[in-house]
Amino acid sequence: MNKPTLDQLRIERKPEKQSSRAPWIVSIAVLLLAGLLAWTFWFNAASEVEVQTAVAQEAGNRKAGTVLNASGYVTARRQATVSSKFTGKVTEVLIEEGMLVDEGQVLARLDDSNIRASFELAAAQLVSSRRNLDETEALLREARISLERTRRLEARDLASESELDRSRALSESLAAQLERKRADVVVAERQLDIYRQQLEDSIIRAPFAGVIVAKNAQPGEMISPISAGGGFTRTGIGTIVDMSSLEIEIDVNEAYINRVAPGQGVVATLDAWPDWKVPGHVIAIIPTADRQRATVEVRVGFDELDPRILPDMGVKVAFQEAEENGPEQMAGVLVPNSALYRLDGREYVYVVSGGQADRRAVASEDQPGGQALVISGLAPGETVVIEGPPELTDGAAVRERNK
């Protein structure tokens, strides 16, 4: 076929018109998908927290000012250096500094080899005494039967009166021996109890629950309840402190003791935590004065103990004047105590803003009813976290859940 004929058979195709809306539709779909993915990621990554709005607290009745400032030290009312009842060699020490112990818990053990040998000897002597007692009881039964038989024979003139006397004497003698051997058994039991108690005394136990603050002996050393010369004998295994008995001892100049009264409120400031105000009260005024220093000792108790309070810490105490117009109220904002976080001796709250947790340093004072009065660092109306995950950090994404 010639070329003109082939050209007639060709099908002419018209170019397709491209839609001008297609790129916009694709762009919108991509943006919607990206937004959905971002929202899903934020929703899953954000921590759910319970929040509450900080409430303003106006200034009202206040306590009167401080009437006396003094300094002292934190002391433990219940503290003991644990030792043994007798001199012995330490074979095992089961304590370390900082360890919590319960009442009766084993702290150390002494060498009990000699005591155990004496205990076993006393146990064998007790067994022997009981065997002698059984033997004497058998002989006494036989003597009483013989006495009864001799008495019947003597009644029929078949035995002499002297034979009856010998049978009676033998029976009475065996009865006396039986009583003595019963007493010997009691003595052997008491001797065994002594060695049993000595074995128990070789185990040194905690006299009360507390914290070990000093470890004074090691295995192989000698320990004694009394001080021995030469410095080679220890006088204690360790020192235990009951942390629930912590209080403050203060020496107040006798010229100002009239400003202190039992039950009086105080505000204590530990030298280690100068920004932390610890409320307390006067427990007692010791009714005697130190002639050399012209001071009177005052015992001050903490209203609430805290793990940061340790024995022998220095502390300054401000004795407060008695309240006259009700409890103290200060200007600030009220939040629940659960909103406060403590880190390195500082107090913080987490403020929720824009879906994020903003950590704020604050200063606060305790209030009745489980509330805290934030004096600085927080404004009324701001939303604070009162319950959240332990791993909550500054700037973390959060989802609010109102209480």
Secondary structure as UniProt FT lines:
FT   HELIX           3..9
FT   HELIX           22..45
FT   STRAND          47..53
FT   STRAND          55..57
FT   STRAND          66..76
FT   STRAND          79..82
FT   STRAND          88..93
FT   TURN            97..98
FT   STRAND          100..101
FT   TURN            103..104
FT   STRAND          106..110
FT   HELIX           113..155
FT   TURN            156..157
FT   HELIX           161..201
FT   STRAND          203..205
FT   STRAND          210..215
FT   TURN            219..220
FT   STRAND          222..223
FT   TURN            229..230
FT   STRAND          233..234
FT   STRAND          238..241
FT   HELIX           243..245
FT   STRAND          246..253
FT   HELIX           254..259
FT   TURN            262..263
FT   STRAND          265..270
FT   TURN            271..272
FT   TURN            274..275
FT   STRAND          277..290
FT   TURN            291..294
FT   STRAND          295..302
FT   TURN            307..308
FT   TURN            311..312
FT   STRAND          314..320
FT   STRAND          332..336
FT   HELIX           337..339
FT   STRAND          341..343
FT   TURN            344..345
FT   STRAND          346..353
FT   TURN            354..355
FT   STRAND          356..367
FT   TURN            368..370
FT   STRAND          371..376
FT   TURN            380..381
FT   STRAND          383..387
FT   TURN            390..391
FT   TURN            394..395
FT   STRAND          397..402
//
